[in-house]
Amino acid sequence: MIRHNLPTHVWRKSRYSEDEQAGCVEAQLTDDGLIAIGDSKDRARGAFAFTPSAWASFVGAVRRDAFSSQGAG
């Protein structure tokens, strides 16, 4: 699901991102407990919102390298 008009002061970006870096992935916890993921350089497009369990599954798959051609299959 896409969310728009999320509060700008709540966004957090990775500690690996530099302060001046324009294009970062940002995250915030919504009032209803979802995790919103957005693009710092284009907030007007909105943010994808995930349940905590769906986000944890995605992050786990990334850590396992499940999306690479070698990790898939």
Protein Blocks (a to p, Z undefined) as FASTA:
>chain_A
ZZehiafklpccdfkbcfklmbdcdddddfkopacdddfklmmnopadddfklmmmmmmm
mmnopmbmklgZZ
